[in-house]
Amino acid sequence: MANSGGVLGDAEGFITSQSWRVCLTTLLVAGIIYLGSIVSPPSLMDDVDAIQAQIARNMLKSGDWVTGRLDHVAYLEKAPLVYWIIAISYKVFGVHDWAARIPIALSVMALAWLTAAFGTWAFGRRAGLYAGLSTATCVGLFLFTRILIPDVMLTLTIALAMWAFLRALDEEETHPRWWAFLLAASLGTGLLLKSLIALAFPIAAGVIYLFLTKQFFLRRTWQRLRPVSGLLVVLAIAAPWHVLATLRNPPYFSLALHGGPGQYHGFLWFYFINEQVLRFLNLRYPRDYNTVPRAWFWLLHFAWLFPWSVYFPALVKLSYKPLDRAGRTRLLALCWSGFILVFFTFSTTQEYYSMPCYPALALLLGSAMAMGGAWVQRGTRVLCAVAILAALTTLGIFVAVRHLPTPGDISQVLGHHPGAYTLSLGHMLDLTFASFAYLRLPLLVASLAFLAGAIGTFRWRGERSFLAAAVMMIIFFHAARLALVVFDPFLSSRPLAEAIRRAPEGTLINNRNYYEFSSITFYTNQDALILNGRYFNLEYGSYAPGAPKLFIDDAEFKPRWLEPQRYYLLAYAKAFGDFEKLVGRERLTVVASSGGKMVITNHPFQTASQPARSP
């Protein structure tokens, strides 16, 4: 079976004992990294993390698996499959933060396995192993799976669709019909994860590939891909939810190309026109997101694919001629990653939007690493130098801060850059030198990781150096997980939720943005009134017919606060003075504070005598 075009001589086929060992090795590495997040997870973070977990819980509790809701307000902007999967995890394991993370961890493991299997089929055993390791241990995949977003699941469906596409077209494939079916099923599943881009990315990459290989106008191509029956499969998977969501959230049709306060056009308009068309054109309302500058969007892939990005220059030496299976796979990977990167160059984008191209780049990197050569050797030397520099830097910071005091939690010494928080990694700008004093153990573990990587890449070349780099990243990700636990009080409001659970029952009032205290909603399992916060993601659903009246302003807040009924106000500590002016200092009792946030009640009580309530 000529599957590697001379790249490797040990690739006799995919279903071999060596091939399965490659896939299992990759699966084990991914499991060590990502299942650790379940064994010792940090708390759910405020913002999207806790939001996703709570929507899934609301679906499970209400039995409404069609319309996602927060605080009983329709949340129409996202596809539902990620909520369904998390809700099923709750059903099996109970409603816990770690149970919410299980689907993401398993998806990463499946993606690493799939990339290894794809690479083994295309290039041979060693290239498959390197491609799988590149996926499992790259920085971007770890960073962007810390929150419960469906992008890694989308990436899995796109990678599977791309492999099925090649398998269906492969002349040596004996069951092209089944691979065509798998291609269609992947597209339909992707639609329920991330809407139209789940179709646009693989279809566009496939069409470009067919044109470049002069197969687009061949009858044989479409006989093997079976587009008509494939369309029926896609519709059978994805159409029922779209139809039900439209019927349950009228009006049914609107072609307005603008949105604004008080405007409600139903599900179909918001989900497709607002979230797909207007977001691409940077005209979406509400404007609750930002975009990464184009140059940085491209350059940051050296960070997202680190440590394997040091081998990017070696990709130039690869053959992309579709003369054999290896060349066809490389060409498809180039079309796949290239289209995604160009697409987001002309659209609004967050740092993680390009995740679906990671497997394509990993396949190219795995192929180049298996080929070897001067550029791969130079890349290993660069990686050694980077590891040495990183080891010295982290160790130097550890020594510099080892005697600094660490009063309270880390939020005491962090900066605040709210303008950057619309980016996925905006909180990175909050780091100060003093904050590293709270990160002594993570710094020490990180320095040991980089030291191990430096020694391994200095002493060895080839496969051993690649394995040393993988071990370095496994240890480094453990350091990162330890750091996230330190950041818990700043990124999550769980300590405040625990204080509320120990306190007498009362109604929650969320000051301004619901997202800023969303983990309290999850850990207390209580809805909240929202004070001066009718904007961002809940705004659109709040104008739907029958939406609950949970948004209040200062004029409504003050008489409520002076009632005998108990309320708990969730607010940032810096807002305390504003409420002091509004209702008087004597009506404000601080229940708990953590991470620069506070829980305030309108009637004093003794928390020590109150038993904790179950969430």
VOMAR-924090 format. One record per residue (C-alpha): residue number from 1; residue in one letter; x, y, z. Coordinates in steps of 0.5 Angstrom, whole numbers, plus 500, padded with zeros to 3 digits. Layout:
% residues N
<NUM, 'A', <X, Y, Z>>
...
//
This chain:
% residues 615
<1, 'M', <500, 500, 500>>
<2, 'A', <503, 506, 498>>
<3, 'N', <501, 511, 503>>
<4, 'S', <507, 515, 505>>
<5, 'G', <511, 517, 498>>
<6, 'G', <518, 514, 501>>
<7, 'V', <517, 519, 507>>
<8, 'L', <517, 512, 512>>
<9, 'G', <518, 505, 511>>
<10, 'D', <515, 503, 517>>
<11, 'A', <508, 504, 514>>
<12, 'E', <504, 498, 512>>
<13, 'G', <497, 500, 513>>
<14, 'F', <493, 503, 519>>
<15, 'I', <490, 497, 522>>
<16, 'T', <497, 495, 525>>
<17, 'S', <499, 494, 532>>
<18, 'Q', <504, 499, 531>>
<19, 'S', <499, 504, 529>>
<20, 'W', <495, 503, 535>>
<21, 'R', <501, 503, 540>>
<22, 'V', <502, 510, 537>>
<23, 'C', <494, 512, 538>>
<24, 'L', <494, 509, 545>>
<25, 'T', <501, 513, 547>>
<26, 'T', <498, 520, 544>>
<27, 'L', <491, 518, 548>>
<28, 'L', <495, 517, 554>>
<29, 'V', <499, 523, 554>>
<30, 'A', <493, 527, 553>>
<31, 'G', <489, 524, 558>>
<32, 'I', <495, 525, 563>>
<33, 'I', <494, 533, 561>>
<34, 'Y', <487, 533, 561>>
<35, 'L', <484, 528, 566>>
<36, 'G', <488, 532, 571>>
<37, 'S', <483, 538, 570>>
<38, 'I', <478, 533, 572>>
<39, 'V', <481, 530, 578>>
<40, 'S', <483, 537, 581>>
<41, 'P', <479, 542, 577>>
<42, 'P', <480, 549, 579>>
<43, 'S', <473, 552, 580>>
<44, 'L', <468, 555, 574>>
<45, 'M', <470, 561, 572>>
<46, 'D', <466, 567, 572>>
<47, 'D', <464, 569, 565>>
<48, 'V', <463, 564, 559>>
<49, 'D', <465, 558, 564>>
<50, 'A', <460, 558, 569>>
<51, 'I', <455, 561, 564>>
<52, 'Q', <455, 554, 559>>
<53, 'A', <455, 550, 565>>
<54, 'Q', <449, 553, 568>>
<55, 'I', <445, 553, 561>>
<56, 'A', <446, 546, 561>>
<57, 'R', <444, 545, 568>>
<58, 'N', <437, 549, 566>>
<59, 'M', <436, 545, 561>>
<60, 'L', <436, 538, 565>>
<61, 'K', <432, 541, 570>>
<62, 'S', <427, 544, 566>>
<63, 'G', <426, 539, 561>>
<64, 'D', <427, 544, 555>>
<65, 'W', <432, 542, 551>>
<66, 'V', <431, 546, 545>>
<67, 'T', <432, 554, 548>>
<68, 'G', <438, 555, 552>>
<69, 'R', <436, 560, 558>>
<70, 'L', <439, 564, 563>>
<71, 'D', <435, 567, 569>>
<72, 'H', <429, 564, 565>>
<73, 'V', <431, 569, 559>>
<74, 'A', <432, 566, 552>>
<75, 'Y', <439, 565, 550>>
<76, 'L', <439, 564, 543>>
<77, 'E', <446, 566, 540>>
<78, 'K', <449, 559, 541>>
<79, 'A', <448, 552, 538>>
<80, 'P', <446, 547, 543>>
<81, 'L', <450, 540, 543>>
<82, 'V', <455, 542, 548>>
<83, 'Y', <449, 544, 553>>
<84, 'W', <446, 537, 551>>
<85, 'I', <453, 533, 552>>
<86, 'I', <454, 537, 559>>
<87, 'A', <447, 536, 561>>
<88, 'I', <448, 528, 560>>
<89, 'S', <455, 528, 564>>
<90, 'Y', <451, 531, 570>>
<91, 'K', <445, 526, 569>>
<92, 'V', <451, 521, 570>>
<93, 'F', <456, 524, 575>>
<94, 'G', <451, 529, 578>>
<95, 'V', <451, 537, 578>>
<96, 'H', <459, 538, 579>>
<97, 'D', <464, 543, 576>>
<98, 'W', <468, 537, 574>>
<99, 'A', <463, 533, 571>>
<100, 'A', <462, 539, 567>>
<101, 'R', <469, 539, 564>>
<102, 'I', <469, 532, 563>>
<103, 'P', <466, 533, 555>>
<104, 'I', <471, 538, 554>>
<105, 'A', <477, 533, 557>>
<106, 'L', <474, 527, 553>>
<107, 'S', <474, 531, 546>>
<108, 'V', <481, 533, 547>>
<109, 'M', <483, 526, 548>>
<110, 'A', <479, 524, 542>>
<111, 'L', <482, 530, 538>>
<112, 'A', <489, 528, 539>>
<113, 'W', <488, 520, 538>>
<114, 'L', <484, 522, 531>>
<115, 'T', <490, 527, 529>>
<116, 'A', <495, 521, 531>>
<117, 'A', <491, 516, 527>>
<118, 'F', <490, 521, 521>>
<119, 'G', <497, 522, 521>>
<120, 'T', <499, 514, 521>>
<121, 'W', <494, 513, 515>>
<122, 'A', <497, 519, 511>>
<123, 'F', <505, 519, 513>>
<124, 'G', <506, 513, 517>>
<125, 'R', <507, 511, 525>>
<126, 'R', <513, 516, 527>>
<127, 'A', <509, 522, 523>>
<128, 'G', <503, 520, 526>>
<129, 'L', <506, 520, 533>>
<130, 'Y', <509, 527, 532>>
<131, 'A', <502, 529, 530>>
<132, 'G', <498, 527, 535>>
<133, 'L', <503, 529, 540>>
<134, 'S', <503, 536, 537>>
<135, 'T', <496, 536, 538>>
<136, 'A', <496, 534, 545>>
<137, 'T', <501, 538, 548>>
<138, 'C', <501, 545, 544>>
<139, 'V', <500, 551, 548>>
<140, 'G', <493, 553, 545>>
<141, 'L', <489, 547, 546>>
<142, 'F', <491, 547, 553>>
<143, 'L', <489, 555, 554>>
<144, 'F', <483, 555, 550>>
<145, 'T', <480, 548, 553>>
<146, 'R', <480, 552, 560>>
<147, 'I', <473, 554, 559>>
<148, 'L', <467, 550, 557>>
<149, 'I', <467, 553, 550>>
<150, 'P', <465, 548, 544>>
<151, 'D', <471, 550, 540>>
<152, 'V', <475, 543, 541>>
<153, 'M', <469, 539, 539>>
<154, 'L', <468, 543, 533>>
<155, 'T', <475, 542, 531>>
<156, 'L', <474, 534, 532>>
<157, 'T', <468, 534, 528>>
<158, 'I', <472, 538, 522>>
<159, 'A', <478, 534, 523>>
<160, 'L', <474, 528, 522>>
<161, 'A', <470, 531, 516>>
<162, 'M', <477, 532, 513>>
<163, 'W', <480, 525, 514>>
<164, 'A', <473, 522, 512>>
<165, 'F', <473, 526, 505>>
<166, 'L', <480, 524, 503>>
<167, 'R', <478, 517, 505>>
<168, 'A', <472, 517, 501>>
<169, 'L', <476, 519, 495>>
<170, 'D', <482, 514, 496>>
<171, 'E', <482, 509, 490>>
<172, 'E', <485, 504, 495>>
<173, 'E', <479, 505, 500>>
<174, 'T', <474, 499, 500>>
<175, 'H', <468, 502, 503>>
<176, 'P', <468, 510, 501>>
<177, 'R', <460, 510, 502>>
<178, 'W', <461, 509, 509>>
<179, 'W', <467, 515, 509>>
<180, 'A', <462, 519, 505>>
<181, 'F', <457, 518, 511>>
<182, 'L', <462, 519, 516>>
<183, 'L', <463, 526, 513>>
<184, 'A', <456, 528, 512>>
<185, 'A', <455, 526, 520>>
<186, 'S', <461, 530, 522>>
<187, 'L', <458, 536, 518>>
<188, 'G', <451, 535, 521>>
<189, 'T', <454, 534, 528>>
<190, 'G', <458, 541, 527>>
<191, 'L', <452, 545, 525>>
<192, 'L', <450, 543, 532>>
<193, 'L', <456, 545, 535>>
<194, 'K', <458, 552, 532>>
<195, 'S', <453, 553, 526>>
<196, 'L', <455, 555, 519>>
<197, 'I', <463, 555, 520>>
<198, 'A', <462, 548, 521>>
<199, 'L', <460, 547, 514>>
<200, 'A', <464, 553, 511>>
<201, 'F', <471, 551, 513>>
<202, 'P', <471, 543, 511>>
<203, 'I', <467, 545, 505>>
<204, 'A', <471, 551, 503>>
<205, 'A', <477, 547, 504>>
<206, 'G', <475, 541, 500>>
<207, 'V', <473, 545, 494>>
<208, 'I', <479, 548, 494>>
<209, 'Y', <483, 542, 494>>
<210, 'L', <478, 539, 489>>
<211, 'F', <480, 545, 484>>
<212, 'L', <487, 544, 485>>
<213, 'T', <487, 537, 484>>
<214, 'K', <483, 537, 478>>
<215, 'Q', <478, 533, 481>>
<216, 'F', <472, 538, 482>>
<217, 'F', <469, 536, 475>>
<218, 'L', <470, 529, 475>>
<219, 'R', <464, 525, 476>>
<220, 'R', <467, 519, 480>>
<221, 'T', <469, 525, 485>>
<222, 'W', <461, 526, 486>>
<223, 'Q', <460, 519, 486>>
<224, 'R', <464, 517, 492>>
<225, 'L', <462, 523, 496>>
<226, 'R', <455, 522, 495>>
<227, 'P', <453, 530, 496>>
<228, 'V', <445, 528, 495>>
<229, 'S', <445, 523, 501>>
<230, 'G', <450, 527, 505>>
<231, 'L', <445, 533, 505>>
<232, 'L', <440, 528, 507>>
<233, 'V', <444, 526, 513>>
<234, 'V', <446, 533, 515>>
<235, 'L', <439, 535, 515>>
<236, 'A', <437, 529, 519>>
<237, 'I', <442, 531, 524>>
<238, 'A', <441, 538, 525>>
<239, 'A', <435, 541, 522>>
<240, 'P', <430, 538, 527>>
<241, 'W', <433, 543, 533>>
<242, 'H', <433, 549, 528>>
<243, 'V', <426, 548, 526>>
<244, 'L', <424, 547, 533>>
<245, 'A', <428, 553, 536>>
<246, 'T', <425, 557, 530>>
<247, 'L', <418, 555, 532>>
<248, 'R', <418, 556, 539>>
<249, 'N', <422, 563, 539>>
<250, 'P', <418, 567, 534>>
<251, 'P', <417, 571, 529>>
<252, 'Y', <420, 566, 524>>
<253, 'F', <423, 571, 519>>
<254, 'S', <426, 577, 519>>
<255, 'L', <431, 580, 514>>
<256, 'A', <433, 586, 518>>
<257, 'L', <441, 588, 517>>
<258, 'H', <441, 591, 524>>
<259, 'G', <440, 591, 531>>
<260, 'G', <439, 595, 537>>
<261, 'P', <436, 596, 544>>
<262, 'G', <429, 594, 544>>
<263, 'Q', <429, 590, 538>>
<264, 'Y', <427, 583, 538>>
<265, 'H', <426, 579, 531>>
<266, 'G', <426, 572, 534>>
<267, 'F', <431, 566, 534>>
<268, 'L', <432, 565, 526>>
<269, 'W', <434, 572, 525>>
<270, 'F', <439, 573, 532>>
<271, 'Y', <442, 566, 531>>
<272, 'F', <444, 566, 523>>
<273, 'I', <444, 574, 521>>
<274, 'N', <446, 577, 527>>
<275, 'E', <451, 572, 530>>
<276, 'Q', <453, 569, 523>>
<277, 'V', <453, 575, 518>>
<278, 'L', <453, 581, 522>>
<279, 'R', <459, 578, 527>>
<280, 'F', <463, 577, 520>>
<281, 'L', <462, 584, 518>>
<282, 'N', <463, 587, 525>>
<283, 'L', <456, 589, 526>>
<284, 'R', <453, 585, 531>>
<285, 'Y', <449, 588, 536>>
<286, 'P', <450, 588, 542>>
<287, 'R', <458, 589, 541>>
<288, 'D', <460, 585, 547>>
<289, 'Y', <467, 582, 544>>
<290, 'N', <473, 585, 541>>
<291, 'T', <478, 583, 535>>
<292, 'V', <485, 581, 535>>
<293, 'P', <489, 585, 531>>
<294, 'R', <491, 582, 524>>
<295, 'A', <498, 581, 525>>
<296, 'W', <498, 578, 532>>
<297, 'F', <492, 574, 530>>
<298, 'W', <497, 570, 525>>
<299, 'L', <504, 571, 529>>
<300, 'L', <500, 568, 535>>
<301, 'H', <500, 561, 532>>
<302, 'F', <507, 561, 534>>
<303, 'A', <505, 561, 541>>
<304, 'W', <499, 557, 540>>
<305, 'L', <503, 551, 537>>
<306, 'F', <509, 552, 541>>
<307, 'P', <513, 548, 542>>
<308, 'W', <512, 545, 536>>
<309, 'S', <512, 551, 532>>
<310, 'V', <519, 552, 532>>
<311, 'Y', <519, 547, 526>>
<312, 'F', <514, 551, 522>>
<313, 'P', <520, 553, 517>>
<314, 'A', <521, 546, 515>>
<315, 'L', <514, 546, 512>>
<316, 'V', <517, 549, 506>>
<317, 'K', <521, 543, 504>>
<318, 'L', <515, 538, 504>>
<319, 'S', <512, 536, 498>>
<320, 'Y', <505, 538, 497>>
<321, 'K', <504, 535, 490>>
<322, 'P', <498, 530, 490>>
<323, 'L', <502, 524, 487>>
<324, 'D', <501, 520, 493>>
<325, 'R', <497, 519, 500>>
<326, 'A', <502, 523, 503>>
<327, 'G', <502, 529, 498>>
<328, 'R', <495, 529, 498>>
<329, 'T', <494, 530, 505>>
<330, 'R', <499, 535, 506>>
<331, 'L', <495, 539, 500>>
<332, 'L', <489, 538, 504>>
<333, 'A', <492, 540, 510>>
<334, 'L', <494, 547, 507>>
<335, 'C', <488, 548, 504>>
<336, 'W', <484, 547, 511>>
<337, 'S', <489, 551, 515>>
<338, 'G', <490, 556, 510>>
<339, 'F', <482, 558, 509>>
<340, 'I', <481, 558, 516>>
<341, 'L', <486, 563, 517>>
<342, 'V', <485, 567, 511>>
<343, 'F', <477, 567, 513>>
<344, 'F', <479, 570, 520>>
<345, 'T', <483, 575, 517>>
<346, 'F', <477, 579, 514>>
<347, 'S', <473, 578, 520>>
<348, 'T', <472, 579, 527>>
<349, 'T', <476, 574, 531>>
<350, 'Q', <478, 572, 538>>
<351, 'E', <485, 568, 540>>
<352, 'Y', <482, 561, 540>>
<353, 'Y', <477, 562, 533>>
<354, 'S', <483, 559, 529>>
<355, 'M', <483, 552, 533>>
<356, 'P', <480, 548, 528>>
<357, 'C', <486, 549, 524>>
<358, 'Y', <491, 546, 529>>
<359, 'P', <490, 539, 527>>
<360, 'A', <492, 541, 520>>
<361, 'L', <498, 544, 522>>
<362, 'A', <500, 538, 527>>
<363, 'L', <499, 534, 521>>
<364, 'L', <504, 538, 517>>
<365, 'L', <509, 539, 523>>
<366, 'G', <508, 531, 524>>
<367, 'S', <510, 530, 517>>
<368, 'A', <516, 535, 517>>
<369, 'M', <519, 532, 524>>
<370, 'A', <519, 525, 521>>
<371, 'M', <522, 527, 515>>
<372, 'G', <528, 530, 519>>
<373, 'G', <533, 534, 515>>
<374, 'A', <537, 541, 517>>
<375, 'W', <531, 545, 518>>
<376, 'V', <528, 540, 524>>
<377, 'Q', <535, 540, 527>>
<378, 'R', <535, 548, 527>>
<379, 'G', <528, 548, 530>>
<380, 'T', <530, 543, 536>>
<381, 'R', <536, 548, 537>>
<382, 'V', <532, 554, 537>>
<383, 'L', <527, 550, 542>>
<384, 'C', <533, 548, 547>>
<385, 'A', <535, 555, 547>>
<386, 'V', <528, 558, 548>>
<387, 'A', <527, 552, 554>>
<388, 'I', <534, 555, 557>>
<389, 'L', <531, 562, 557>>
<390, 'A', <524, 560, 560>>
<391, 'A', <528, 556, 565>>
<392, 'L', <532, 562, 567>>
<393, 'T', <527, 567, 567>>
<394, 'T', <522, 563, 571>>
<395, 'L', <527, 561, 576>>
<396, 'G', <530, 568, 576>>
<397, 'I', <522, 571, 578>>
<398, 'F', <522, 565, 583>>
<399, 'V', <528, 567, 587>>
<400, 'A', <526, 575, 586>>
<401, 'V', <519, 574, 589>>
<402, 'R', <521, 568, 594>>
<403, 'H', <521, 573, 600>>
<404, 'L', <515, 578, 598>>
<405, 'P', <509, 578, 603>>
<406, 'T', <503, 575, 600>>
<407, 'P', <497, 578, 604>>
<408, 'G', <490, 576, 602>>
<409, 'D', <489, 573, 595>>
<410, 'I', <492, 574, 589>>
<411, 'S', <487, 579, 587>>
<412, 'Q', <490, 584, 592>>
<413, 'V', <496, 585, 587>>
<414, 'L', <493, 584, 580>>
<415, 'G', <492, 590, 576>>
<416, 'H', <485, 591, 572>>
<417, 'H', <484, 592, 565>>
<418, 'P', <477, 592, 563>>
<419, 'G', <478, 594, 556>>
<420, 'A', <481, 588, 555>>
<421, 'Y', <477, 583, 558>>
<422, 'T', <473, 582, 551>>
<423, 'L', <479, 578, 549>>
<424, 'S', <479, 571, 551>>
<425, 'L', <486, 572, 554>>
<426, 'G', <485, 579, 557>>
<427, 'H', <486, 578, 564>>
<428, 'M', <493, 576, 562>>
<429, 'L', <495, 584, 562>>
<430, 'D', <493, 584, 570>>
<431, 'L', <499, 580, 572>>
<432, 'T', <504, 585, 576>>
<433, 'F', <511, 583, 578>>
<434, 'A', <508, 582, 586>>
<435, 'S', <503, 577, 583>>
<436, 'F', <508, 572, 582>>
<437, 'A', <509, 572, 589>>
<438, 'Y', <503, 568, 590>>
<439, 'L', <505, 563, 584>>
<440, 'R', <512, 561, 587>>
<441, 'L', <510, 553, 587>>
<442, 'P', <508, 554, 579>>
<443, 'L', <514, 558, 578>>
<444, 'L', <518, 552, 581>>
<445, 'V', <515, 547, 577>>
<446, 'A', <515, 551, 571>>
<447, 'S', <522, 552, 571>>
<448, 'L', <523, 544, 572>>
<449, 'A', <519, 543, 566>>
<450, 'F', <523, 548, 562>>
<451, 'L', <530, 545, 565>>
<452, 'A', <528, 538, 563>>
<453, 'G', <526, 540, 556>>
<454, 'A', <533, 544, 555>>
<455, 'I', <537, 538, 557>>
<456, 'G', <533, 533, 553>>
<457, 'T', <533, 537, 547>>
<458, 'F', <540, 539, 548>>
<459, 'R', <543, 532, 549>>
<460, 'W', <538, 528, 544>>
<461, 'R', <536, 529, 537>>
<462, 'G', <530, 526, 533>>
<463, 'E', <525, 522, 536>>
<464, 'R', <528, 523, 543>>
<465, 'S', <528, 530, 543>>
<466, 'F', <521, 530, 541>>
<467, 'L', <519, 526, 547>>
<468, 'A', <523, 530, 551>>
<469, 'A', <519, 536, 549>>
<470, 'A', <512, 533, 550>>
<471, 'V', <515, 531, 557>>
<472, 'M', <517, 538, 558>>
<473, 'M', <510, 541, 556>>
<474, 'I', <506, 535, 561>>
<475, 'I', <510, 538, 567>>
<476, 'F', <509, 545, 565>>
<477, 'F', <501, 544, 564>>
<478, 'H', <501, 542, 571>>
<479, 'A', <505, 548, 573>>
<480, 'A', <499, 552, 569>>
<481, 'R', <494, 548, 573>>
<482, 'L', <497, 550, 580>>
<483, 'A', <497, 557, 578>>
<484, 'L', <490, 557, 576>>
<485, 'V', <488, 554, 583>>
<486, 'V', <491, 561, 586>>
<487, 'F', <487, 565, 581>>
<488, 'D', <481, 562, 583>>
<489, 'P', <479, 568, 588>>
<490, 'F', <480, 573, 582>>
<491, 'L', <477, 569, 576>>
<492, 'S', <471, 565, 580>>
<493, 'S', <466, 567, 585>>
<494, 'R', <466, 561, 589>>
<495, 'P', <468, 563, 596>>
<496, 'L', <462, 568, 595>>
<497, 'A', <457, 563, 593>>
<498, 'E', <460, 558, 599>>
<499, 'A', <458, 564, 604>>
<500, 'I', <451, 565, 601>>
<501, 'R', <450, 558, 602>>
<502, 'R', <452, 558, 609>>
<503, 'A', <447, 565, 610>>
<504, 'P', <440, 565, 611>>
<505, 'E', <436, 565, 605>>
<506, 'G', <435, 571, 601>>
<507, 'T', <434, 574, 593>>
<508, 'L', <440, 575, 589>>
<509, 'I', <441, 582, 586>>
<510, 'N', <447, 582, 581>>
<511, 'N', <450, 589, 580>>
<512, 'R', <451, 590, 573>>
<513, 'N', <453, 585, 568>>
<514, 'Y', <450, 578, 569>>
<515, 'Y', <457, 575, 567>>
<516, 'E', <461, 578, 572>>
<517, 'F', <458, 573, 578>>
<518, 'S', <456, 567, 574>>
<519, 'S', <459, 562, 578>>
<520, 'I', <455, 564, 584>>
<521, 'T', <449, 563, 580>>
<522, 'F', <452, 556, 579>>
<523, 'Y', <455, 554, 586>>
<524, 'T', <448, 557, 589>>
<525, 'N', <443, 554, 584>>
<526, 'Q', <440, 561, 585>>
<527, 'D', <437, 566, 580>>
<528, 'A', <438, 573, 581>>
<529, 'L', <435, 580, 579>>
<530, 'I', <440, 584, 575>>
<531, 'L', <441, 591, 577>>
<532, 'N', <443, 596, 571>>
<533, 'G', <445, 591, 567>>
<534, 'R', <440, 590, 561>>
<535, 'Y', <446, 589, 556>>
<536, 'F', <451, 584, 553>>
<537, 'N', <448, 577, 552>>
<538, 'L', <442, 577, 556>>
<539, 'E', <439, 584, 553>>
<540, 'Y', <436, 581, 546>>
<541, 'G', <432, 575, 550>>
<542, 'S', <430, 580, 555>>
<543, 'Y', <425, 583, 550>>
<544, 'A', <422, 577, 548>>
<545, 'P', <415, 576, 549>>
<546, 'G', <414, 573, 556>>
<547, 'A', <421, 574, 558>>
<548, 'P', <421, 575, 566>>
<549, 'K', <422, 582, 569>>
<550, 'L', <428, 581, 572>>
<551, 'F', <432, 587, 570>>
<552, 'I', <432, 593, 575>>
<553, 'D', <435, 600, 576>>
<554, 'D', <437, 604, 582>>
<555, 'A', <430, 607, 583>>
<556, 'E', <427, 600, 583>>
<557, 'F', <433, 597, 587>>
<558, 'K', <432, 602, 593>>
<559, 'P', <425, 600, 596>>
<560, 'R', <427, 593, 595>>
<561, 'W', <433, 594, 599>>
<562, 'L', <429, 597, 605>>
<563, 'E', <424, 592, 605>>
<564, 'P', <424, 587, 611>>
<565, 'Q', <425, 581, 606>>
<566, 'R', <433, 579, 605>>
<567, 'Y', <437, 581, 599>>
<568, 'Y', <444, 579, 597>>
<569, 'L', <448, 584, 593>>
<570, 'L', <453, 582, 588>>
<571, 'A', <458, 587, 587>>
<572, 'Y', <465, 589, 586>>
<573, 'A', <468, 592, 592>>
<574, 'K', <470, 599, 589>>
<575, 'A', <462, 600, 588>>
<576, 'F', <461, 600, 595>>
<577, 'G', <461, 607, 596>>
<578, 'D', <456, 608, 590>>
<579, 'F', <451, 604, 594>>
<580, 'E', <453, 607, 601>>
<581, 'K', <450, 614, 598>>
<582, 'L', <444, 610, 595>>
<583, 'V', <441, 607, 601>>
<584, 'G', <446, 609, 607>>
<585, 'R', <452, 605, 610>>
<586, 'E', <447, 602, 616>>
<587, 'R', <443, 598, 611>>
<588, 'L', <450, 595, 608>>
<589, 'T', <452, 589, 611>>
<590, 'V', <458, 585, 608>>
<591, 'V', <457, 578, 608>>
<592, 'A', <464, 576, 605>>
<593, 'S', <469, 579, 600>>
<594, 'S', <474, 575, 595>>
<595, 'G', <478, 577, 589>>
<596, 'G', <476, 584, 589>>
<597, 'K', <468, 582, 589>>
<598, 'M', <463, 583, 595>>
<599, 'V', <457, 580, 598>>
<600, 'I', <453, 585, 601>>
<601, 'T', <446, 584, 605>>
<602, 'N', <441, 589, 607>>
<603, 'H', <440, 586, 614>>
<604, 'P', <445, 584, 619>>
<605, 'F', <446, 576, 621>>
<606, 'Q', <451, 572, 625>>
<607, 'T', <454, 567, 619>>
<608, 'A', <457, 562, 624>>
<609, 'S', <450, 560, 626>>
<610, 'Q', <447, 558, 620>>
<611, 'P', <448, 551, 616>>
<612, 'A', <450, 551, 609>>
<613, 'R', <445, 550, 604>>
<614, 'S', <446, 545, 599>>
<615, 'P', <446, 548, 592>>
//
